[in-house]
Amino acid sequence: MKTYIVIHNLNSRGKNLSEKYIEHLFKSKDIPYIYFSTSTIDELNNVINEYSDSSKFQYCAIGGDGSLNSLINALMNNNVKKPEVACLPAGSGSDFIRTFALPQNIEEAIKHLTSDSYYEVDVGKVVAENKTKYFINVLNIGFLASTVQISEKFPKIIRRFRYPISFWIKIILTKANKIYLNIGKFEFNNNAFNVCVCNAQYFGGGWNISPKSSLQDGK
């Protein structure tokens, strides 16, 4: 079994987990691991750059969808070949793992890390004029992206409700913008509030927004 590079995002807006507790979880399942806590993207990139050999290491994000997405970006930007990635839910959303019907309880979810079975998935790539980013769950363009920015400002005590609250705050004042899309068989050129590019099925705190999305269709 490969050693897990465990990335604990200290900025996650979800559960407050201690290093001691996380180490207990991995030791209780006899899972080999190296623990890292990170607070910045630079710290995460430094860890991945040092442990980039995917023939020796697997990678595990502890947090929510933002933590997982940061790890995916670090792996892709460091050219890690076919990385094997897991996610243990400790964030306020953890929507990506819902597509796999994985438990939202970290003590139940960690059992899946004892298996050597992996599911190959697509990763989305967004190229802008001055930067490139990757996403594994969903890409939002428009007011939902702004909604996430607002939600990050709310205290952790209301983490279960910060997405719905942010949604209603933002939608009251939002205006549709002219958007042009061309994806081959479909073309759109009109006003729109938001564009969602869904690689997986869930986002927004448990909503099954795109039930027909496939992580393996190459799209």
PLY file of the C-alpha trace (Angstrom):
ply
format ascii 1.0
element vertex 219
property float x
property float y
property float z
element edge 218
property int vertex1
property int vertex2
end_header
0.00 0.00 0.00
1.29 3.46 -0.90
1.83 6.11 1.75
-0.85 8.77 1.96
0.24 12.40 1.84
-2.43 13.86 4.09
-3.21 17.53 3.49
-5.20 19.10 6.33
-6.50 22.50 5.27
-6.47 24.70 8.38
-8.63 27.27 6.57
-11.49 24.85 5.99
-14.79 26.33 7.16
-16.04 23.00 8.48
-15.11 20.83 11.44
-12.21 21.74 13.72
-10.09 18.60 13.72
-6.84 18.28 15.61
-3.67 16.70 14.26
-3.85 14.15 17.09
-7.38 13.11 16.10
-6.48 12.75 12.41
-3.40 10.69 13.24
-5.55 8.45 15.44
-7.92 7.82 12.52
-5.11 6.73 10.19
-3.34 4.63 12.82
-6.57 2.88 13.81
-6.92 1.62 10.22
-3.19 0.84 9.79
-2.98 3.30 6.89
0.57 4.57 6.23
0.58 8.35 6.08
2.58 11.56 6.36
0.59 14.43 7.86
0.80 18.06 6.75
-1.27 21.05 7.81
-1.40 23.93 5.34
-2.77 27.44 5.47
-1.74 28.77 2.06
-1.57 27.59 -1.54
2.22 28.05 -1.48
2.53 25.67 1.49
0.39 23.10 -0.32
2.44 23.41 -3.52
5.68 22.95 -1.58
4.39 19.69 -0.07
3.23 18.30 -3.41
6.45 19.35 -5.11
8.45 17.37 -2.53
6.16 14.33 -2.65
5.32 14.22 -6.34
6.16 10.55 -7.03
2.72 9.00 -7.55
4.26 5.53 -7.71
5.07 5.87 -3.99
2.40 8.24 -2.69
-1.34 8.70 -2.63
-2.95 11.98 -1.67
-5.75 12.80 0.74
-7.43 16.16 1.33
-9.05 16.74 4.71
-11.64 19.47 4.38
-14.41 20.28 1.94
-14.69 20.83 -1.79
-12.40 23.86 -1.67
-9.68 21.82 0.03
-10.02 19.05 -2.54
-9.95 21.51 -5.42
-6.79 23.16 -4.07
-5.11 19.75 -3.86
-6.16 18.90 -7.43
-4.69 22.18 -8.68
-1.43 21.55 -6.82
-1.16 18.04 -8.28
-1.90 19.19 -11.83
0.39 22.23 -11.64
3.23 20.04 -10.37
2.66 17.56 -13.21
2.01 14.60 -10.91
1.27 11.61 -13.13
-2.13 9.95 -12.61
-2.39 10.82 -8.91
-4.61 8.70 -6.68
-6.65 11.13 -4.61
-9.01 10.71 -1.66
-11.03 13.20 0.34
-12.12 12.94 3.95
-15.10 15.19 4.74
-14.34 17.93 7.22
-15.65 20.95 5.33
-18.97 22.73 5.30
-19.94 21.29 1.92
-18.06 18.12 0.92
-20.36 17.79 -2.09
-17.97 16.02 -4.46
-17.96 12.75 -2.51
-21.77 12.67 -2.57
-21.58 11.58 -6.23
-19.91 8.40 -4.96
-22.43 8.03 -2.09
-19.56 8.21 0.39
-20.38 8.96 4.06
-20.24 12.53 5.31
-18.93 11.18 8.61
-15.13 11.15 8.57
-14.86 8.05 10.78
-16.98 6.12 8.28
-15.41 7.65 5.18
-11.85 6.71 6.17
-12.70 3.02 5.77
-12.62 3.56 2.00
-8.94 4.47 2.20
-8.05 0.89 3.14
-9.01 -0.29 -0.35
-6.73 -0.35 -3.38
-9.70 0.23 -5.67
-9.81 3.59 -7.49
-12.23 5.24 -9.89
-10.70 7.16 -12.79
-12.26 10.60 -13.23
-12.01 13.63 -15.48
-10.57 16.95 -14.33
-11.76 20.22 -15.86
-9.28 22.80 -17.09
-10.05 26.51 -17.43
-7.69 28.67 -19.48
-7.95 32.46 -19.15
-5.71 35.18 -20.53
-3.40 35.29 -17.53
-3.84 32.00 -15.69
-4.98 28.38 -15.82
-7.05 26.63 -13.17
-8.46 23.14 -12.72
-11.69 21.91 -11.17
-12.98 18.47 -10.28
-16.54 19.12 -9.11
-18.13 22.21 -10.64
-17.17 25.49 -12.30
-19.52 28.43 -11.78
-19.38 31.59 -13.86
-21.68 34.36 -12.67
-23.54 35.14 -9.48
-23.06 31.71 -7.86
-19.31 32.26 -7.94
-19.89 35.56 -6.14
-22.16 33.75 -3.69
-19.27 31.54 -2.61
-17.10 34.60 -2.01
-19.78 36.08 0.25
-20.25 32.80 2.14
-16.57 32.73 3.09
-17.08 35.86 5.20
-19.67 34.26 7.49
-18.59 32.79 10.85
-18.28 29.02 11.25
-21.20 28.91 13.68
-23.63 29.20 10.75
-21.68 27.02 8.33
-24.72 24.82 7.53
-26.67 27.84 6.29
-24.01 30.10 4.82
-24.61 29.02 1.20
-28.42 29.57 1.25
-28.01 32.88 3.09
-25.36 34.05 0.62
-27.54 32.95 -2.31
-30.49 35.11 -1.25
-28.28 38.09 -0.40
-26.65 37.98 -3.80
-29.68 37.19 -5.98
-31.61 40.26 -4.78
-29.16 42.62 -6.49
-27.73 40.46 -9.25
-28.19 41.25 -12.94
-27.91 38.99 -15.95
-24.92 39.47 -18.23
-24.44 38.75 -21.91
-22.80 35.34 -22.26
-21.73 33.46 -25.36
-21.16 29.70 -25.25
-20.25 27.28 -28.01
-19.73 23.63 -27.09
-20.07 22.10 -30.54
-23.62 20.79 -30.66
-24.99 23.63 -28.52
-24.66 27.38 -28.86
-25.93 30.07 -26.47
-25.73 33.82 -27.00
-27.99 35.67 -24.60
-28.31 37.06 -21.09
-27.68 34.66 -18.20
-27.31 34.91 -14.44
-24.97 31.95 -14.13
-23.25 29.19 -16.04
-22.57 25.88 -14.27
-20.09 23.42 -15.75
-20.71 20.24 -13.78
-18.14 17.46 -13.78
-19.90 15.74 -10.87
-23.51 15.87 -9.69
-23.71 17.79 -6.41
-22.91 21.29 -5.22
-24.37 24.04 -3.05
-24.53 22.02 0.15
-26.09 18.72 -0.93
-28.18 19.73 -3.96
-28.21 17.18 -6.80
-27.97 19.89 -9.46
-26.72 17.77 -12.35
-27.90 14.16 -11.87
-26.77 13.06 -15.35
-23.19 14.30 -15.03
-20.58 11.61 -15.54
-17.03 11.82 -14.18
-15.79 9.46 -16.89
-17.25 10.76 -20.14
-14.27 12.90 -21.09
-16.49 16.01 -21.19
0 1
1 2
2 3
3 4
4 5
5 6
6 7
7 8
8 9
9 10
10 11
11 12
12 13
13 14
14 15
15 16
16 17
17 18
18 19
19 20
20 21
21 22
22 23
23 24
24 25
25 26
26 27
27 28
28 29
29 30
30 31
31 32
32 33
33 34
34 35
35 36
36 37
37 38
38 39
39 40
40 41
41 42
42 43
43 44
44 45
45 46
46 47
47 48
48 49
49 50
50 51
51 52
52 53
53 54
54 55
55 56
56 57
57 58
58 59
59 60
60 61
61 62
62 63
63 64
64 65
65 66
66 67
67 68
68 69
69 70
70 71
71 72
72 73
73 74
74 75
75 76
76 77
77 78
78 79
79 80
80 81
81 82
82 83
83 84
84 85
85 86
86 87
87 88
88 89
89 90
90 91
91 92
92 93
93 94
94 95
95 96
96 97
97 98
98 99
99 100
100 101
101 102
102 103
103 104
104 105
105 106
106 107
107 108
108 109
109 110
110 111
111 112
112 113
113 114
114 115
115 116
116 117
117 118
118 119
119 120
120 121
121 122
122 123
123 124
124 125
125 126
126 127
127 128
128 129
129 130
130 131
131 132
132 133
133 134
134 135
135 136
136 137
137 138
138 139
139 140
140 141
141 142
142 143
143 144
144 145
145 146
146 147
147 148
148 149
149 150
150 151
151 152
152 153
153 154
154 155
155 156
156 157
157 158
158 159
159 160
160 161
161 162
162 163
163 164
164 165
165 166
166 167
167 168
168 169
169 170
170 171
171 172
172 173
173 174
174 175
175 176
176 177
177 178
178 179
179 180
180 181
181 182
182 183
183 184
184 185
185 186
186 187
187 188
188 189
189 190
190 191
191 192
192 193
193 194
194 195
195 196
196 197
197 198
198 199
199 200
200 201
201 202
202 203
203 204
204 205
205 206
206 207
207 208
208 209
209 210
210 211
211 212
212 213
213 214
214 215
215 216
216 217
217 218
